Amino acid sequence: MTPETTKHRFTLEELQQADDWSEGFCLACRAPRDGCEPDASGYECDECGERAVYGPHWIAIAGLFAEGEA
Ligand SMILES: [Zn+2]
């Protein structure tokens, strides 16, 4: 799962919080994962085991917003 193929969307608030807390999101199951740089990519998810955890910068660049401009 990559930012190009995920069906999940995230709010700006979630992305800002992830940036502040050094979290990323799993694009397969949407679980947050801590200890991620903003530009983390392909990290393993603690919940589902997929290497689909991306930092908020990638999610923002890919335009995966739940609301607002795409
Ligand atoms: Zn996952």
N, CA, C, O and the ligand as a Tripos MOL2 file, in Angstrom:
@<TRIPOS>MOLECULE
protein
  281   279    71     0     0
PROTEIN
NO_CHARGES

@<TRIPOS>ATOM
      1 N           0.8550   -1.2020    0.0000 N.3       1 MET1
      2 CA          0.0000    0.0000    0.0000 C.3       1 MET1
      3 C           0.8860    1.2460    0.0000 C.2       1 MET1
      4 O           1.8210    1.3550    0.7930 O.2       1 MET1
      5 N           0.5870    2.1620   -0.8800 N.am      2 THR2
      6 CA          1.3640    3.4030   -0.9860 C.3       2 THR2
      7 C           0.3980    4.5860   -1.0080 C.2       2 THR2
      8 O          -0.8130    4.3870   -1.0990 O.2       2 THR2
      9 N           0.9140    5.8110   -0.9270 N.am      3 PRO3
     10 CA          0.0040    6.9710   -1.0120 C.3       3 PRO3
     11 C          -0.7800    6.9970   -2.3240 C.2       3 PRO3
     12 O          -1.8440    7.6140   -2.3930 O.2       3 PRO3
     13 N          -0.2730    6.3430   -3.3540 N.am      4 GLU4
     14 CA         -0.9750    6.3380   -4.6420 C.3       4 GLU4
     15 C          -2.1450    5.3610   -4.6560 C.2       4 GLU4
     16 O          -3.0990    5.5520   -5.4110 O.2       4 GLU4
     17 N          -2.0870    4.3230   -3.8350 N.am      5 THR5
     18 CA         -3.1020    3.2750   -3.9170 C.3       5 THR5
     19 C          -4.0460    3.2190   -2.7220 C.2       5 THR5
     20 O          -5.0780    2.5500   -2.7790 O.2       5 THR5
     21 N          -3.7000    3.9190   -1.6340 N.am      6 THR6
     22 CA         -4.5600    3.8140   -0.4510 C.3       6 THR6
     23 C          -5.9140    4.4680   -0.6790 C.2       6 THR6
     24 O          -6.0420    5.4130   -1.4570 O.2       6 THR6
     25 N          -6.9210    3.9480    0.0140 N.am      7 LYS7
     26 CA         -8.2520    4.5550   -0.0590 C.3       7 LYS7
     27 C          -8.5100    5.4350    1.1590 C.2       7 LYS7
     28 O          -9.5400    6.1060    1.2350 O.2       7 LYS7
     29 N          -7.5830    5.4360    2.1060 N.am      8 HIS8
     30 CA         -7.7870    6.2270    3.3180 C.3       8 HIS8
     31 C          -7.5090    7.7040    3.0670 C.2       8 HIS8
     32 O          -6.6790    8.0740    2.2370 O.2       8 HIS8
     33 N          -8.2340    8.5330    3.8140 N.am      9 ARG9
     34 CA         -8.0360    9.9790    3.7540 C.3       9 ARG9
     35 C          -7.8530   10.5030    5.1750 C.2       9 ARG9
     36 O          -8.3150    9.8910    6.1370 O.2       9 ARG9
     37 N          -7.1810   11.6320    5.2930 N.am     10 PHE10
     38 CA         -6.8200   12.1570    6.6070 C.3      10 PHE10
     39 C          -7.1540   13.6400    6.6830 C.2      10 PHE10
     40 O          -7.0500   14.3690    5.6960 O.2      10 PHE10
     41 N          -7.5540   14.0680    7.8670 N.am     11 THR11
     42 CA         -7.8360   15.4970    8.0290 C.3      11 THR11
     43 C          -6.5290   16.2480    8.2550 C.2      11 THR11
     44 O          -5.5260   15.6750    8.6830 O.2      11 THR11
     45 N          -6.5660   17.5340    7.9580 N.am     12 LEU12
     46 CA         -5.4050   18.3910    8.1700 C.3      12 LEU12
     47 C          -4.9830   18.3450    9.6330 C.2      12 LEU12
     48 O          -3.7940   18.3590    9.9490 O.2      12 LEU12
     49 N          -5.9680   18.2890   10.5150 N.am     13 GLU13
     50 CA         -5.6980   18.2210   11.9530 C.3      13 GLU13
     51 C          -4.8890   16.9650   12.3050 C.2      13 GLU13
     52 O          -3.9260   17.0230   13.0690 O.2      13 GLU13
     53 N          -5.3000   15.8420   11.7320 N.am     14 GLU14
     54 CA         -4.5780   14.5940   11.9930 C.3      14 GLU14
     55 C          -3.1330   14.6770   11.5140 C.2      14 GLU14
     56 O          -2.2110   14.2150   12.1860 O.2      14 GLU14
     57 N          -2.9590   15.2740   10.3400 N.am     15 LEU15
     58 CA         -1.6010   15.3640    9.7870 C.3      15 LEU15
     59 C          -0.7290   16.3010   10.6060 C.2      15 LEU15
     60 O           0.4550   16.0380   10.8180 O.2      15 LEU15
     61 N          -1.3290   17.4030   11.0690 N.am     16 GLN16
     62 CA         -0.5530   18.3370   11.8960 C.3      16 GLN16
     63 C          -0.1720   17.6990   13.2220 C.2      16 GLN16
     64 O           0.9490   17.8720   13.7020 O.2      16 GLN16
     65 N          -1.1020   16.9640   13.8090 N.am     17 GLN17
     66 CA         -0.8220   16.2920   15.0720 C.3      17 GLN17
     67 C           0.2610   15.2250   14.8800 C.2      17 GLN17
     68 O           1.1530   15.0810   15.7150 O.2      17 GLN17
     69 N           0.1750   14.4900   13.7890 N.am     18 ALA18
     70 CA          1.1790   13.4660   13.5000 C.3      18 ALA18
     71 C           2.5590   14.1050   13.3450 C.2      18 ALA18
     72 O           3.5640   13.5480   13.7870 O.2      18 ALA18
     73 N           2.5940   15.2700   12.7180 N.am     19 ASP19
     74 CA          3.8520   15.9950   12.5570 C.3      19 ASP19
     75 C           4.3970   16.3930   13.9280 C.2      19 ASP19
     76 O           5.5810   16.2120   14.2100 O.2      19 ASP19
     77 N           3.5250   16.9350   14.7740 N.am     20 ASP20
     78 CA          3.9460   17.3830   16.1110 C.3      20 ASP20
     79 C           4.4200   16.2170   16.9730 C.2      20 ASP20
     80 O           5.3600   16.3650   17.7540 O.2      20 ASP20
     81 N           3.7780   15.0680   16.8370 N.am     21 TRP21
     82 CA          4.0570   13.9290   17.7120 C.3      21 TRP21
     83 C           4.9940   12.9070   17.0860 C.2      21 TRP21
     84 O           5.2110   11.8360   17.6520 O.2      21 TRP21
     85 N           5.5490   13.2270   15.9270 N.am     22 SER22
     86 CA          6.4260   12.2750   15.2250 C.3      22 SER22
     87 C           5.7180   10.9460   14.9700 C.2      22 SER22
     88 O           6.2540    9.8730   15.2450 O.2      22 SER22
     89 N           4.5050   11.0480   14.4400 N.am     23 GLU23
     90 CA          3.7520    9.8520   14.0950 C.3      23 GLU23
     91 C           3.5880    9.7420   12.5870 C.2      23 GLU23
     92 O           3.6610   10.7250   11.8500 O.2      23 GLU23
     93 N           3.3660    8.5140   12.1630 N.am     24 GLY24
     94 CA          2.9800    8.2810   10.7820 C.3      24 GLY24
     95 C           1.6830    7.4990   10.7900 C.2      24 GLY24
     96 O           1.1860    7.1120   11.8480 O.2      24 GLY24
     97 N           1.1290    7.2650    9.5930 N.am     25 PHE25
     98 CA         -0.0960    6.4740    9.5000 C.3      25 PHE25
     99 C           0.1010    5.2930    8.5700 C.2      25 PHE25
    100 O           0.7690    5.3960    7.5410 O.2      25 PHE25
    101 N          -0.4910    4.1680    8.9490 N.am     26 CYS26
    102 CA         -0.5040    3.0090    8.0720 C.3      26 CYS26
    103 C          -1.5570    3.2330    6.9910 C.2      26 CYS26
    104 O          -2.7230    3.4820    7.2950 O.2      26 CYS26
    105 N          -1.1440    3.1430    5.7430 N.am     27 LEU27
    106 CA         -2.0860    3.3800    4.6450 C.3      27 LEU27
    107 C          -2.8730    2.1300    4.2910 C.2      27 LEU27
    108 O          -3.7430    2.1680    3.4200 O.2      27 LEU27
    109 N          -2.5760    1.0300    4.9570 N.am     28 ALA28
    110 CA         -3.3540   -0.1890    4.7570 C.3      28 ALA28
    111 C          -4.5180   -0.2560    5.7490 C.2      28 ALA28
    112 O          -5.6450   -0.5680    5.3660 O.2      28 ALA28
    113 N          -4.2390    0.0420    7.0410 N.am     29 CYS29
    114 CA         -5.2820   -0.1010    8.0640 C.3      29 CYS29
    115 C          -5.5760    1.1980    8.8030 C.2      29 CYS29
    116 O          -6.4580    1.2430    9.6610 O.2      29 CYS29
    117 N          -4.8330    2.2620    8.4700 N.am     30 ARG30
    118 CA         -5.0570    3.5920    9.0340 C.3      30 ARG30
    119 C          -4.5990    3.7310   10.4870 C.2      30 ARG30
    120 O          -4.8590    4.7640   11.1030 O.2      30 ARG30
    121 N          -3.9370    2.7410   11.0440 N.am     31 ALA31
    122 CA         -3.4520    2.8600   12.4240 C.3      31 ALA31
    123 C          -2.3040    3.8600   12.4760 C.2      31 ALA31
    124 O          -1.4660    3.8920   11.5750 O.2      31 ALA31
    125 N          -2.2620    4.6870   13.5390 N.am     32 PRO32
    126 CA         -1.1020    5.5590   13.7070 C.3      32 PRO32
    127 C           0.0850    4.7540   14.2430 C.2      32 PRO32
    128 O          -0.0900    3.7430   14.9220 O.2      32 PRO32
    129 N           1.2780    5.2160   13.9270 N.am     33 ARG33
    130 CA          2.4780    4.5840   14.4550 C.3      33 ARG33
    131 C           3.4210    5.6750   14.9210 C.2      33 ARG33
    132 O           3.6810    6.6310   14.1910 O.2      33 ARG33
    133 N           3.9410    5.5350   16.1510 N.am     34 ASP34
    134 CA          4.8360    6.5840   16.6240 C.3      34 ASP34
    135 C           6.2740    6.2740   16.2210 C.2      34 ASP34
    136 O           6.5780    5.2000   15.7000 O.2      34 ASP34
    137 N           7.1490    7.2460   16.4760 N.am     35 GLY35
    138 CA          8.5410    7.0850   16.0980 C.3      35 GLY35
    139 C           8.7740    7.1790   14.6050 C.2      35 GLY35
    140 O           9.6610    6.5130   14.0720 O.2      35 GLY35
    141 N           7.9840    8.0010   13.9190 N.am     36 CYS36
    142 CA          8.1330    8.1850   12.4790 C.3      36 CYS36
    143 C           8.6080    9.6010   12.1810 C.2      36 CYS36
    144 O           8.1040   10.5670   12.7540 O.2      36 CYS36
    145 N           9.5790    9.7170   11.2810 N.am     37 GLU37
    146 CA          9.9220   11.0360   10.7760 C.3      37 GLU37
    147 C           8.7710   11.5030    9.8830 C.2      37 GLU37
    148 O           7.9910   10.6910    9.3850 O.2      37 GLU37
    149 N           8.6770   12.8290    9.6850 N.am     38 PRO38
    150 CA          7.6070   13.3280    8.7960 C.3      38 PRO38
    151 C           7.6980   12.7370    7.3930 C.2      38 PRO38
    152 O           6.6890   12.6110    6.6990 O.2      38 PRO38
    153 N           8.9170   12.3740    6.9780 N.am     39 ASP39
    154 CA          9.0790   11.8160    5.6230 C.3      39 ASP39
    155 C           9.3450   10.3130    5.6450 C.2      39 ASP39
    156 O           9.9400    9.7670    4.7170 O.2      39 ASP39
    157 N           8.8970    9.6470    6.7160 N.am     40 ALA40
    158 CA          9.0180    8.1910    6.7780 C.3      40 ALA40
    159 C           8.2230    7.5590    5.6340 C.2      40 ALA40
    160 O           7.1540    8.0470    5.2690 O.2      40 ALA40
    161 N           8.7500    6.4770    5.0780 N.am     41 SER41
    162 CA          7.9910    5.7920    4.0340 C.3      41 SER41
    163 C           8.2640    4.3020    4.0950 C.2      41 SER41
    164 O           9.4080    3.8710    4.2410 O.2      41 SER41
    165 N           7.1930    3.5180    3.9810 N.am     42 GLY42
    166 CA          7.3280    2.0760    3.9350 C.3      42 GLY42
    167 C           7.7200    1.4260    5.2500 C.2      42 GLY42
    168 O           8.3020    0.3410    5.2640 O.2      42 GLY42
    169 N           7.3990    2.0980    6.3710 N.am     43 TYR43
    170 CA          7.6690    1.4960    7.6690 C.3      43 TYR43
    171 C           6.6620    0.3850    7.9450 C.2      43 TYR43
    172 O           5.5440    0.3880    7.4280 O.2      43 TYR43
    173 N           7.0930   -0.5690    8.7780 N.am     44 GLU44
    174 CA          6.1990   -1.6750    9.1040 C.3      44 GLU44
    175 C           5.1570   -1.2250   10.1170 C.2      44 GLU44
    176 O           5.4750   -0.5290   11.0820 O.2      44 GLU44
    177 N           3.9130   -1.6270    9.8930 N.am     45 CYS45
    178 CA          2.8090   -1.2830   10.7850 C.3      45 CYS45
    179 C           2.7560   -2.2530   11.9540 C.2      45 CYS45
    180 O           2.8480   -3.4680   11.7830 O.2      45 CYS45
    181 N           2.6020   -1.6790   13.1670 N.am     46 ASP46
    182 CA          2.5100   -2.5230   14.3620 C.3      46 ASP46
    183 C           1.1930   -3.2890   14.4160 C.2      46 ASP46
    184 O           1.1080   -4.3370   15.0560 O.2      46 ASP46
    185 N           0.1710   -2.7720   13.7510 N.am     47 GLU47
    186 CA         -1.1660   -3.3670   13.8220 C.3      47 GLU47
    187 C          -1.3450   -4.5000   12.8210 C.2      47 GLU47
    188 O          -1.7630   -5.5980   13.1890 O.2      47 GLU47
    189 N          -1.0320   -4.2370   11.5650 N.am     48 CYS48
    190 CA         -1.3500   -5.2190   10.5150 C.3      48 CYS48
    191 C          -0.1060   -5.8400    9.8660 C.2      48 CYS48
    192 O          -0.2190   -6.7910    9.0930 O.2      48 CYS48
    193 N           1.0850   -5.3000   10.1830 N.am     49 GLY49
    194 CA          2.3040   -5.9020    9.6660 C.3      49 GLY49
    195 C           2.6920   -5.4820    8.2640 C.2      49 GLY49
    196 O           3.7560   -5.8670    7.7780 O.2      49 GLY49
    197 N           1.8450   -4.6930    7.5970 N.am     50 GLU50
    198 CA          2.1730   -4.2060    6.2560 C.3      50 GLU50
    199 C           3.2470   -3.1250    6.3390 C.2      50 GLU50
    200 O           3.2820   -2.3290    7.2780 O.2      50 GLU50
    201 N           4.1130   -3.1170    5.3430 N.am     51 ARG51
    202 CA          5.0950   -2.0260    5.2780 C.3      51 ARG51
    203 C           4.4530   -0.8500    4.5530 C.2      51 ARG51
    204 O           4.8140   -0.5130    3.4250 O.2      51 ARG51
    205 N           3.5060   -0.2490    5.2250 N.am     52 ALA52
    206 CA          2.6630    0.7680    4.5840 C.3      52 ALA52
    207 C           2.5110    2.0100    5.4500 C.2      52 ALA52
    208 O           1.5620    2.7760    5.2850 O.2      52 ALA52
    209 N           3.4560    2.2090    6.3810 N.am     53 VAL53
    210 CA          3.3830    3.3950    7.2390 C.3      53 VAL53
    211 C           4.1560    4.5390    6.5920 C.2      53 VAL53
    212 O           5.3340    4.4110    6.2610 O.2      53 VAL53
    213 N           3.4550    5.6640    6.4200 N.am     54 TYR54
    214 CA          4.0610    6.8510    5.8180 C.3      54 TYR54
    215 C           3.9150    8.0380    6.7490 C.2      54 TYR54
    216 O           2.9300    8.1570    7.4770 O.2      54 TYR54
    217 N           4.9110    8.9160    6.7180 N.am     55 GLY55
    218 CA          4.8580   10.1350    7.5160 C.3      55 GLY55
    219 C           3.8930   11.1350    6.9160 C.2      55 GLY55
    220 O           3.5140   11.0190    5.7510 O.2      55 GLY55
    221 N           3.4890   12.1350    7.7200 N.am     56 PRO56
    222 CA          2.4740   13.0950    7.2660 C.3      56 PRO56
    223 C           2.8900   13.9030    6.0360 C.2      56 PRO56
    224 O           2.0250   14.3620    5.2900 O.2      56 PRO56
    225 N           4.1840   14.0870    5.8090 N.am     57 HIS57
    226 CA          4.5820   14.8480    4.6210 C.3      57 HIS57
    227 C           4.2070   14.1340    3.3310 C.2      57 HIS57
    228 O           3.7500   14.7660    2.3780 O.2      57 HIS57
    229 N           4.3980   12.8270    3.2990 N.am     58 TRP58
    230 CA          4.0260   12.0700    2.1030 C.3      58 TRP58
    231 C           2.5270   12.0710    1.8900 C.2      58 TRP58
    232 O           2.0360   12.1610    0.7650 O.2      58 TRP58
    233 N           1.8100   11.9670    3.0060 N.am     59 ILE59
    234 CA          0.3450   11.9440    2.9190 C.3      59 ILE59
    235 C          -0.1640   13.2900    2.4030 C.2      59 ILE59
    236 O          -1.1000   13.3480    1.6060 O.2      59 ILE59
    237 N           0.4710   14.3770    2.8730 N.am     60 ALA60
    238 CA          0.0770   15.7130    2.4160 C.3      60 ALA60
    239 C           0.4470   15.9150    0.9460 C.2      60 ALA60
    240 O          -0.3550   16.4350    0.1710 O.2      60 ALA60
    241 N           1.6490   15.5100    0.5640 N.am     61 ILE61
    242 CA          2.0970   15.6760   -0.8270 C.3      61 ILE61
    243 C           1.1800   14.9120   -1.7760 C.2      61 ILE61
    244 O           0.8820   15.3780   -2.8760 O.2      61 ILE61
    245 N           0.7360   13.7340   -1.3420 N.am     62 ALA62
    246 CA         -0.1330   12.9200   -2.1900 C.3      62 ALA62
    247 C          -1.5720   13.4630   -2.2190 C.2      62 ALA62
    248 O          -2.4010   12.9930   -2.9980 O.2      62 ALA62
    249 N          -1.8590   14.4590   -1.3630 N.am     63 GLY63
    250 CA         -3.1790   15.0730   -1.3680 C.3      63 GLY63
    251 C          -4.2700   14.2060   -0.7740 C.2      63 GLY63
    252 O          -5.4220   14.2750   -1.2020 O.2      63 GLY63
    253 N          -3.9180   13.3900    0.2090 N.am     64 LEU64
    254 CA         -4.9000   12.4600    0.8040 C.3      64 LEU64
    255 C          -5.6980   13.1390    1.9160 C.2      64 LEU64
    256 O          -5.7350   12.6660    3.0520 O.2      64 LEU64
    257 N          -6.3320   14.2510    1.5670 N.am     65 PHE65
    258 CA         -7.0730   15.0000    2.5730 C.3      65 PHE65
    259 C          -8.5200   14.5590    2.6280 C.2      65 PHE65
    260 O          -9.1620   14.3350    1.6020 O.2      65 PHE65
    261 N          -9.0260   14.4360    3.8680 N.am     66 ALA66
    262 CA        -10.4210   14.0470    4.0680 C.3      66 ALA66
    263 C         -11.3510   15.2150    3.7710 C.2      66 ALA66
    264 O         -12.5200   15.0130    3.4410 O.2      66 ALA66
    265 N         -10.8380   16.4320    3.8860 N.am     67 GLU67
    266 CA        -11.6680   17.6160    3.6240 C.3      67 GLU67
    267 C         -10.7620   18.7460    3.1680 C.2      67 GLU67
    268 O          -9.5420   18.6530    3.3030 O.2      67 GLU67
    269 N         -11.3240   19.7830    2.6470 N.am     68 GLY68
    270 CA        -10.5150   20.8860    2.1450 C.3      68 GLY68
    271 C         -10.0120   20.5950    0.7450 C.2      68 GLY68
    272 O         -10.5290   19.7130    0.0600 O.2      68 GLY68
    273 N          -9.0150   21.3310    0.3300 N.am     69 GLU69
    274 CA         -8.5070   21.1750   -1.0380 C.3      69 GLU69
    275 C          -7.8180   19.8230   -1.2030 C.2      69 GLU69
    276 O          -7.1410   19.3530   -0.2880 O.2      69 GLU69
    277 N          -7.9830   19.2140   -2.3380 N.am     70 ALA70
    278 CA         -7.4310   17.8740   -2.5610 C.3      70 ALA70
    279 C          -6.0000   17.9640   -3.0710 C.2      70 ALA70
    280 O          -5.3670   16.9380   -3.3170 O.2      70 ALA70
    281 ZN         -1.5450   -1.3130    9.3110 Zn       71 ZN71
@<TRIPOS>BOND
     1     1     2 1
     2     2     3 1
     3     3     4 2
     4     3     5 am
     5     5     6 1
     6     6     7 1
     7     7     8 2
     8     7     9 am
     9     9    10 1
    10    10    11 1
    11    11    12 2
    12    11    13 am
    13    13    14 1
    14    14    15 1
    15    15    16 2
    16    15    17 am
    17    17    18 1
    18    18    19 1
    19    19    20 2
    20    19    21 am
    21    21    22 1
    22    22    23 1
    23    23    24 2
    24    23    25 am
    25    25    26 1
    26    26    27 1
    27    27    28 2
    28    27    29 am
    29    29    30 1
    30    30    31 1
    31    31    32 2
    32    31    33 am
    33    33    34 1
    34    34    35 1
    35    35    36 2
    36    35    37 am
    37    37    38 1
    38    38    39 1
    39    39    40 2
    40    39    41 am
    41    41    42 1
    42    42    43 1
    43    43    44 2
    44    43    45 am
    45    45    46 1
    46    46    47 1
    47    47    48 2
    48    47    49 am
    49    49    50 1
    50    50    51 1
    51    51    52 2
    52    51    53 am
    53    53    54 1
    54    54    55 1
    55    55    56 2
    56    55    57 am
    57    57    58 1
    58    58    59 1
    59    59    60 2
    60    59    61 am
    61    61    62 1
    62    62    63 1
    63    63    64 2
    64    63    65 am
    65    65    66 1
    66    66    67 1
    67    67    68 2
    68    67    69 am
    69    69    70 1
    70    70    71 1
    71    71    72 2
    72    71    73 am
    73    73    74 1
    74    74    75 1
    75    75    76 2
    76    75    77 am
    77    77    78 1
    78    78    79 1
    79    79    80 2
    80    79    81 am
    81    81    82 1
    82    82    83 1
    83    83    84 2
    84    83    85 am
    85    85    86 1
    86    86    87 1
    87    87    88 2
    88    87    89 am
    89    89    90 1
    90    90    91 1
    91    91    92 2
    92    91    93 am
    93    93    94 1
    94    94    95 1
    95    95    96 2
    96    95    97 am
    97    97    98 1
    98    98    99 1
    99    99   100 2
   100    99   101 am
   101   101   102 1
   102   102   103 1
   103   103   104 2
   104   103   105 am
   105   105   106 1
   106   106   107 1
   107   107   108 2
   108   107   109 am
   109   109   110 1
   110   110   111 1
   111   111   112 2
   112   111   113 am
   113   113   114 1
   114   114   115 1
   115   115   116 2
   116   115   117 am
   117   117   118 1
   118   118   119 1
   119   119   120 2
   120   119   121 am
   121   121   122 1
   122   122   123 1
   123   123   124 2
   124   123   125 am
   125   125   126 1
   126   126   127 1
   127   127   128 2
   128   127   129 am
   129   129   130 1
   130   130   131 1
   131   131   132 2
   132   131   133 am
   133   133   134 1
   134   134   135 1
   135   135   136 2
   136   135   137 am
   137   137   138 1
   138   138   139 1
   139   139   140 2
   140   139   141 am
   141   141   142 1
   142   142   143 1
   143   143   144 2
   144   143   145 am
   145   145   146 1
   146   146   147 1
   147   147   148 2
   148   147   149 am
   149   149   150 1
   150   150   151 1
   151   151   152 2
   152   151   153 am
   153   153   154 1
   154   154   155 1
   155   155   156 2
   156   155   157 am
   157   157   158 1
   158   158   159 1
   159   159   160 2
   160   159   161 am
   161   161   162 1
   162   162   163 1
   163   163   164 2
   164   163   165 am
   165   165   166 1
   166   166   167 1
   167   167   168 2
   168   167   169 am
   169   169   170 1
   170   170   171 1
   171   171   172 2
   172   171   173 am
   173   173   174 1
   174   174   175 1
   175   175   176 2
   176   175   177 am
   177   177   178 1
   178   178   179 1
   179   179   180 2
   180   179   181 am
   181   181   182 1
   182   182   183 1
   183   183   184 2
   184   183   185 am
   185   185   186 1
   186   186   187 1
   187   187   188 2
   188   187   189 am
   189   189   190 1
   190   190   191 1
   191   191   192 2
   192   191   193 am
   193   193   194 1
   194   194   195 1
   195   195   196 2
   196   195   197 am
   197   197   198 1
   198   198   199 1
   199   199   200 2
   200   199   201 am
   201   201   202 1
   202   202   203 1
   203   203   204 2
   204   203   205 am
   205   205   206 1
   206   206   207 1
   207   207   208 2
   208   207   209 am
   209   209   210 1
   210   210   211 1
   211   211   212 2
   212   211   213 am
   213   213   214 1
   214   214   215 1
   215   215   216 2
   216   215   217 am
   217   217   218 1
   218   218   219 1
   219   219   220 2
   220   219   221 am
   221   221   222 1
   222   222   223 1
   223   223   224 2
   224   223   225 am
   225   225   226 1
   226   226   227 1
   227   227   228 2
   228   227   229 am
   229   229   230 1
   230   230   231 1
   231   231   232 2
   232   231   233 am
   233   233   234 1
   234   234   235 1
   235   235   236 2
   236   235   237 am
   237   237   238 1
   238   238   239 1
   239   239   240 2
   240   239   241 am
   241   241   242 1
   242   242   243 1
   243   243   244 2
   244   243   245 am
   245   245   246 1
   246   246   247 1
   247   247   248 2
   248   247   249 am
   249   249   250 1
   250   250   251 1
   251   251   252 2
   252   251   253 am
   253   253   254 1
   254   254   255 1
   255   255   256 2
   256   255   257 am
   257   257   258 1
   258   258   259 1
   259   259   260 2
   260   259   261 am
   261   261   262 1
   262   262   263 1
   263   263   264 2
   264   263   265 am
   265   265   266 1
   266   266   267 1
   267   267   268 2
   268   267   269 am
   269   269   270 1
   270   270   271 1
   271   271   272 2
   272   271   273 am
   273   273   274 1
   274   274   275 1
   275   275   276 2
   276   275   277 am
   277   277   278 1
   278   278   279 1
   279   279   280 2
@<TRIPOS>SUBSTRUCTURE
     1 MET1         2 RESIDUE 1 A MET
     2 THR2         6 RESIDUE 1 A THR
     3 PRO3        10 RESIDUE 1 A PRO
     4 GLU4        14 RESIDUE 1 A GLU
     5 THR5        18 RESIDUE 1 A THR
     6 THR6        22 RESIDUE 1 A THR
     7 LYS7        26 RESIDUE 1 A LYS
     8 HIS8        30 RESIDUE 1 A HIS
     9 ARG9        34 RESIDUE 1 A ARG
    10 PHE10       38 RESIDUE 1 A PHE
    11 THR11       42 RESIDUE 1 A THR
    12 LEU12       46 RESIDUE 1 A LEU
    13 GLU13       50 RESIDUE 1 A GLU
    14 GLU14       54 RESIDUE 1 A GLU
    15 LEU15       58 RESIDUE 1 A LEU
    16 GLN16       62 RESIDUE 1 A GLN
    17 GLN17       66 RESIDUE 1 A GLN
    18 ALA18       70 RESIDUE 1 A ALA
    19 ASP19       74 RESIDUE 1 A ASP
    20 ASP20       78 RESIDUE 1 A ASP
    21 TRP21       82 RESIDUE 1 A TRP
    22 SER22       86 RESIDUE 1 A SER
    23 GLU23       90 RESIDUE 1 A GLU
    24 GLY24       94 RESIDUE 1 A GLY
    25 PHE25       98 RESIDUE 1 A PHE
    26 CYS26      102 RESIDUE 1 A CYS
    27 LEU27      106 RESIDUE 1 A LEU
    28 ALA28      110 RESIDUE 1 A ALA
    29 CYS29      114 RESIDUE 1 A CYS
    30 ARG30      118 RESIDUE 1 A ARG
    31 ALA31      122 RESIDUE 1 A ALA
    32 PRO32      126 RESIDUE 1 A PRO
    33 ARG33      130 RESIDUE 1 A ARG
    34 ASP34      134 RESIDUE 1 A ASP
    35 GLY35      138 RESIDUE 1 A GLY
    36 CYS36      142 RESIDUE 1 A CYS
    37 GLU37      146 RESIDUE 1 A GLU
    38 PRO38      150 RESIDUE 1 A PRO
    39 ASP39      154 RESIDUE 1 A ASP
    40 ALA40      158 RESIDUE 1 A ALA
    41 SER41      162 RESIDUE 1 A SER
    42 GLY42      166 RESIDUE 1 A GLY
    43 TYR43      170 RESIDUE 1 A TYR
    44 GLU44      174 RESIDUE 1 A GLU
    45 CYS45      178 RESIDUE 1 A CYS
    46 ASP46      182 RESIDUE 1 A ASP
    47 GLU47      186 RESIDUE 1 A GLU
    48 CYS48      190 RESIDUE 1 A CYS
    49 GLY49      194 RESIDUE 1 A GLY
    50 GLU50      198 RESIDUE 1 A GLU
    51 ARG51      202 RESIDUE 1 A ARG
    52 ALA52      206 RESIDUE 1 A ALA
    53 VAL53      210 RESIDUE 1 A VAL
    54 TYR54      214 RESIDUE 1 A TYR
    55 GLY55      218 RESIDUE 1 A GLY
    56 PRO56      222 RESIDUE 1 A PRO
    57 HIS57      226 RESIDUE 1 A HIS
    58 TRP58      230 RESIDUE 1 A TRP
    59 ILE59      234 RESIDUE 1 A ILE
    60 ALA60      238 RESIDUE 1 A ALA
    61 ILE61      242 RESIDUE 1 A ILE
    62 ALA62      246 RESIDUE 1 A ALA
    63 GLY63      250 RESIDUE 1 A GLY
    64 LEU64      254 RESIDUE 1 A LEU
    65 PHE65      258 RESIDUE 1 A PHE
    66 ALA66      262 RESIDUE 1 A ALA
    67 GLU67      266 RESIDUE 1 A GLU
    68 GLY68      270 RESIDUE 1 A GLY
    69 GLU69      274 RESIDUE 1 A GLU
    70 ALA70      278 RESIDUE 1 A ALA
    71 ZN71       281 GROUP 0 **** ****
